[in-house]
Amino acid sequence: MQGRLDQAASAYREAIALKPGYAEAHFNLGVVLHQKHDLNAAAAAYRRAISLTPGTAVIHNNLGTVLKDQNFLDEALAAFENAIELEADYAEAFYNRGTVLQQQAKLEGALAAYGHAIELRKDYADAINNAGIVLLELGRAGEAVGLYSRLLELLPAHGDAHNNLGTALLAQGYVGEARAAFEQALTHKPDFPEAFYNLGNAWRELGDLAQAITAYQNALRLRPDYADAFSQLMYHRAQACDWDGYETDQEELVELVRQGVRVPPFYLLSTRASAEDQLICARHWIEPIIPPSDAIFGHKVSAAGERIRLGYLSGDFHQHSTAHLMAELFERHDRDRFEVFAYSYGPDDESPMRARLGRAFDRFVDLRALSHRQAAEAIHADKVDILIDLKGYTHRARPAIAACRPAPVQVSYLGYPATMGADFIDYIMVDPFVVPGSQQPFFSERLVHLPGSYQVNDRRREVAGAHASRQDCGLPTEGLVFCSFNNSYKISPVFFDIWMRLLRSIPGSVLWLLEANDLVKGNLHTEAEKRGVDSGRLVFAPIVPSAEHLARHQHADLFLDTLPCNAHTTASDALWAGLPVLTCSGDTFAGRVAGSLLMAIGMPELITESLEEYEQAALALASDPRRLIALRQKLQKNRDASTLFDLPKLTGNIEAAYARMWQTRLSGQRPAAFSLENA
């Protein structure tokens, strides 16, 4: 092939030497040089052809494709626009214009360009496919489904269209239909790594971890450098406590981040990544999501109103840990000083919690049917003063809404324990323990230090009255019960080693864990046996309603925390239920949450700073039942007297923080870090 291209280029050059004004030869030389990837020479050939015949649209179009490949996007756009001006029904030029606008994140313009191309050529598969991708990026999944369905009527064996249809269906929550679409894509295109990756996502949503892992493995088999598939595989194998190659995989994930590869930031929280790594990861993740400057809302500094209007943005206003922590805060906000709106883009599960939240806000707005831009427009139209993002980069987050800057002040709080690396988030509310001031260089947000612990806690969390017995919980009638109800992805081989040594040291003791998925029990049984511990000494607790879960804590003696990612809501649940929590504090936000809670409840003696200290403390406590009883008694006494569960005080502190943020805005000053004393 290369030889034929060289021969063709020589022939065209000879023709040009004989006839320098031969425009067609210059054009054909440009085509050949582009195929040879000699981009500078190709662009020069096309420009010479244009100088000879400036009114030929195809030459402008081809020059644009070369400039696009050179990443000269503005020049490429101008070339495509010249082609369209010369030939108004030039579908390919509209399509090419759309690809450049899409690359520049000018999604509305890209969609319009693809739309023109499709109007001119109804069966323009690439334009239809790309238009659907843009609709998905805009949060308009329903329209994307319609577009892909139309394409599949024209081309039923189009593997990419089946795959993209599945992605759109998955975004809408139609998981079974999405899985079927991905399987159709693989029927037509068996060596399609992206379809295997998406199939893995569908199996994940369906709760079949084994099938998800297999699909991600198939994606990597076909494309070994597929970073998205690798990060998903690593995380979901961690959920299964499948630790083969665990350390190597974790190191590789962090190295990908350092090389500038996009990795979901949430997946870094349970690795040894530093706060600096987390910032790098977040910045890479958000970069393609940020809209162009002309799509970002502006805000004039206005006079202070009677009340500050707060908008809480989340997909978790239902039966979810964030809602369980925050419900009472929403109810307790001072309505003389604040209006409180909810902006929800998650499901309505029709639970008592959803009903309670509906009553807690002055206005509850369901954004699910709106695109990212439309959702931002709705928030902007409501004249929200401070928008509080409660999701960050957790599952099904929609950071593209806040990226449009619908409110003049925007805050990250509670839902995501790390930086978002985003210029559109002004502040993050933390406390001096969980994120010391020295960590400011690793946060794009300005740190706002609340007194006590940053974590708000609902005091109306119900503990079931009818307690299950130890036997009902699968526990032995006697013997010490170590407990760790953390999500399984937080359990590492290093901590499991410590736990198994504790079981060997304390006769009759058991380890009580959460049966978070179908694979974790079998894998941890195997790991226990490898470490010389009878797998029967591991007891797995099924997922039950919150009130029952809180009640069963009474049968545990000591909660053992994890690192690099601590227990968060799980730790406050244990403390609320009267169970002492032993933690080991790390260097990042996610690894210091349990310590923050223990400081606020007045039990710093349960915070350790190294693995050795953690293991020694656990063994000492387990060997001294009287100390454990004394800890329980102290916890019971401190629970109602400490700042951790003092919702009125924490509400006042949070409101004081909002008031200071708003006053800074009204005074025309830039956001700056600050610390509060108790309000």
Secondary structure, 3 states (H helix, E strand, C coil): CHHHHHHHHHHHHHHHHHCCCCHHHHHHHHHHHHHCCCHHHHHHHHHHHHHHCCCCHHHHHHHHHHHHHCCCHHHHHHHHHHHHHHCCCCHHHHHHHHHHHHHCCCHHHHHHHHHHHHHHCCCCHHHHHHHHHHHHHCCCHHHHHHHHHHHHHHCCCCHHHHHHHHHHHHHHCCHHHHHHHHHHHHHHCCCCHHHHHHHHHHHHHCCCHHHHHHHHHHHHHHCCCCHHHHHHHHHHHHHCCCCCCHHHHHHHHHHHHHCCCCCCHHHHCCCCCCHHHHHHHHHHHHHHHCCCHHHCCCCCCCCCCCCEEEEEEECCCCCCHHHHHHHHHHHHCCCCCEEEEEEECCCCCCCHHHHHHHHHCCEEEECCCCCHHHHHHHHHHCCCCEEEECCCCCCCCCHHHHHCCCCCEEEECCCCCCCCCCCCCCEEEECCCCCCHHHHHHCCCEEEECCCCCCCCCCCCCCCCCCCCCCCCCCCCCCCEEEECCCHHHCCHHHHHHHHHHHHHCCCCEEEEECCCCCHHHHHHHHHHHCCCCHHHEEEECCCCHHHHHHHHHHCCEEECCCCCCCCHHHHHHHHCCCCEEEECCCCHHHCHHHHHHHHCCCHHHEECCHHHHHHHHHHHHCCHHHHHHHHHHHHHHHCCCCCCCHHHHHHHHHHHHHHHHHHHHCCCCCCCEECCCC
